[in-house]
């Protein structure tokens, strides 16, 4: 499976529209869900580590640690629109 196929499959599984936002809906305590955020962050050209107080997982490059992650009631969305742009 190529990277684009893997990302497409992860988007289909974890990203849903909630109102006007595209929201990642997964749990950080489920390894497969957490792995999806690592894959997204690794493929994202806009990934930027957040300020120290906002970092959730110090050892990992994951969307949970990105400056452009915006928490929502249902999960989080990306202020840069990744992985959908």
C-alpha contacts under 8 A as a table, 3 or more apart, distances in Angstrom:
res1	aa1	res2	aa2	distance
1	X	5	X	6.04
1	X	6	X	6.41
2	X	5	X	5.31
2	X	6	X	6.26
3	X	6	X	5.01
3	X	7	X	6.11
4	X	7	X	5.13
4	X	8	X	6.04
5	X	8	X	5.00
5	X	9	X	6.10
6	X	9	X	5.17
6	X	10	X	6.20
7	X	10	X	5.03
7	X	11	X	6.03
7	X	39	X	7.75
7	X	40	X	7.29
7	X	83	X	7.84
8	X	11	X	5.10
8	X	12	X	6.18
9	X	12	X	5.13
9	X	13	X	6.23
10	X	13	X	5.06
10	X	14	X	5.91
10	X	15	X	7.69
10	X	36	X	6.53
11	X	14	X	5.37
11	X	15	X	5.04
11	X	83	X	7.43
12	X	15	X	6.12
12	X	16	X	7.80
14	X	24	X	5.46
14	X	25	X	5.34
14	X	26	X	6.28
14	X	33	X	7.96
15	X	22	X	6.23
15	X	23	X	5.33
15	X	24	X	4.55
15	X	25	X	6.15
16	X	22	X	5.50
16	X	23	X	5.41
16	X	24	X	6.70
16	X	25	X	7.27
17	X	20	X	6.73
17	X	21	X	5.67
17	X	22	X	4.48
17	X	23	X	6.09
18	X	21	X	5.32
18	X	22	X	6.16
18	X	23	X	6.47
21	X	77	X	6.79
22	X	77	X	5.99
22	X	78	X	7.89
23	X	72	X	7.75
23	X	74	X	7.16
23	X	75	X	6.12
23	X	76	X	5.36
23	X	77	X	4.63
23	X	78	X	7.77
24	X	74	X	7.95
24	X	75	X	5.60
24	X	76	X	5.43
24	X	77	X	6.07
25	X	74	X	6.44
25	X	75	X	5.06
25	X	76	X	7.22
26	X	30	X	7.90
26	X	33	X	5.30
26	X	34	X	7.43
26	X	75	X	7.04
27	X	30	X	5.58
27	X	33	X	5.76
27	X	34	X	6.64
28	X	31	X	7.11
28	X	33	X	6.36
28	X	34	X	4.91
29	X	33	X	7.79
29	X	34	X	7.00
30	X	33	X	5.39
30	X	34	X	6.13
31	X	34	X	5.06
31	X	35	X	5.91
32	X	35	X	5.00
32	X	36	X	6.42
33	X	36	X	5.20
33	X	37	X	6.89
34	X	37	X	5.30
34	X	38	X	6.55
34	X	62	X	7.90
35	X	38	X	4.98
35	X	39	X	6.21
36	X	39	X	5.05
36	X	40	X	6.17
37	X	40	X	5.04
37	X	41	X	6.03
37	X	62	X	5.17
37	X	63	X	5.23
37	X	64	X	7.22
38	X	41	X	5.16
38	X	42	X	6.02
38	X	60	X	7.43
38	X	61	X	5.99
38	X	62	X	4.32
38	X	63	X	6.65
39	X	42	X	5.13
39	X	43	X	6.30
39	X	62	X	7.61
40	X	43	X	5.27
40	X	44	X	6.09
40	X	62	X	7.37
40	X	63	X	6.94
40	X	82	X	7.96
40	X	83	X	6.75
41	X	44	X	5.10
41	X	47	X	6.06
41	X	61	X	6.29
41	X	62	X	5.10
41	X	63	X	5.31
41	X	66	X	7.96
42	X	47	X	7.87
42	X	61	X	7.00
42	X	62	X	7.49
44	X	47	X	5.51
44	X	82	X	6.78
44	X	83	X	7.22
46	X	80	X	7.11
47	X	63	X	7.72
47	X	66	X	5.98
47	X	67	X	7.49
47	X	68	X	7.45
48	X	66	X	5.39
48	X	67	X	5.60
48	X	68	X	7.31
49	X	55	X	7.64
49	X	61	X	7.88
49	X	65	X	5.80
49	X	66	X	4.79
49	X	67	X	5.56
50	X	54	X	6.02
50	X	55	X	5.96
50	X	65	X	5.70
50	X	66	X	5.00
50	X	67	X	3.93
50	X	68	X	7.72
51	X	54	X	5.53
51	X	55	X	6.58
51	X	67	X	7.08
52	X	55	X	5.41
54	X	65	X	7.04
55	X	58	X	6.33
55	X	64	X	7.25
55	X	65	X	4.79
55	X	66	X	7.69
56	X	64	X	6.23
56	X	65	X	5.79
57	X	60	X	5.77
57	X	62	X	7.85
57	X	64	X	7.37
57	X	65	X	6.63
58	X	65	X	7.95
60	X	65	X	7.91
61	X	65	X	6.76
62	X	65	X	5.54
62	X	66	X	6.86
63	X	66	X	5.07
63	X	69	X	6.50
64	X	69	X	6.76
65	X	69	X	7.53
66	X	69	X	5.40
68	X	78	X	5.71
68	X	79	X	5.11
68	X	80	X	6.46
69	X	76	X	6.37
69	X	77	X	5.84
69	X	78	X	4.83
69	X	79	X	6.21
70	X	76	X	5.33
70	X	77	X	5.23
70	X	78	X	6.07
70	X	79	X	6.58
71	X	75	X	6.09
71	X	76	X	4.26
71	X	77	X	6.53
72	X	75	X	5.16
72	X	76	X	4.98
72	X	77	X	7.01
73	X	76	X	7.73
77	X	81	X	7.77
78	X	81	X	5.16
78	X	82	X	5.97
79	X	82	X	7.83
81	X	84	X	5.79
81	X	85	X	5.69
82	X	85	X	5.51
